[in-house]
Amino acid sequence: MSETNAYRIAVIPGDGIGKEVIREGVRVLAYIAERARFGIAFDTFPWGCEYYLETGRMMAADGLDQIKHHDAIYFGAVGWKTVPDHISLWGLRLAITQGFDQWANIRPVKFLPGIKRVLNRPDLGDLEWVLIRENSEGEYGGFGGRNFSGRGAGKEIAVQSSVFTEEGCERIIRYAFDLAATRSRKKVTSATKSNAQQYGMVLWDEIFARVSKDYPQVETEQWLIDAMAARFVQKPESLEVVVGSNLFADILSDLGSALAGSLGLASSANLNPDRRFPSMFEPVHGSAPDIAGKGIANPIGTIGSGALMLRHLGREAEAIALERAIEDAVGQGALTPDVGGTFNTTQVTDAIIAQLDRHLPQ
Ligand code: ATP
């Protein structure tokens, strides 16, 4: 908390449904702060694809400086058809995650009561996985280039290198083990492709084996990413904490949240665990141009990310209250169309807020 005795949150709604869902997330956090009697102040930054069309930049030139002293960042989504995806992603979201060394991307996948799962396993209880994504290097290191277009049509080459450092692998793998050690079923599953990626991912595997020796109480499994994708569908009960590289864990988290019912449900935290920089909280989904402006985006991924933010800020009781309020509202049928309901974005938020008083500490 800053000296004004209020949490200062940098809000970046971004593009498409990002703007619609972040508005709802802010409404929920402001309500919780009022009821729990703590201060919270939101500074909104207009960065994104519209900003790019006006200024030629996805964010202000000194954007990182403008938000580096905030307690947390609340992010909607980035990407719109007017700007190439690699420019919008690198110019905003990756500029923040890499600039602030937010090396741990935490993506819980919860199977909420009342939501029809795509995964057709009625024999299983409520699954709760946590995907831990390496968020600072790997396939998203940004190393490479394009050349030889001057040789004529069809002759250009592109090189995109992945970067795996011992330090980068070890810190994320250790994070996964530390988290697993706090859960009732202590297990970490690692996904690589070290048969084909014989340098970086073999290094990852070796570090995984080394770190696992420090956690004899934690069960481990290692799978190739293709087998792992099948495992999510065929043996979901075998998964608890899953750790993977930047690209692989990104793909698995979309798979996981789709299996749980919708991409719109999934929350995520981009953490700088060292706390040298603010961490960023955002839904897993993107800007979803197909439903933008219709008022039907599912706000739960974003509101759930607000719970992750509260936990990071040391507000555990309020985080739990919010998670319970989401479960209650969903269980009572507050569902947007992507999960088979008829509620709009605002109505789902209202239903969650209506449940909060029962759960917030008095
Ligand atoms: P990105 O690459 O930025 O993650 P994406 O291409 O994976 O984006 P999304 O924008 O995440 O795509 O959306 C994929 C589809 O999932 C959308 O077309 C939309 O129908 C659905 N979807 C995503 N988020 C939501 C949401 N919050 N509510 C309802 N449907 C959603």
Residues whose N, C-alpha, C, O or C-beta is under 5 A from the ligand:
A	BS01	ATP	V78 G79 L263 G264 V284 H285 G286 S287 A288 D290 I296 A297 N298 D338
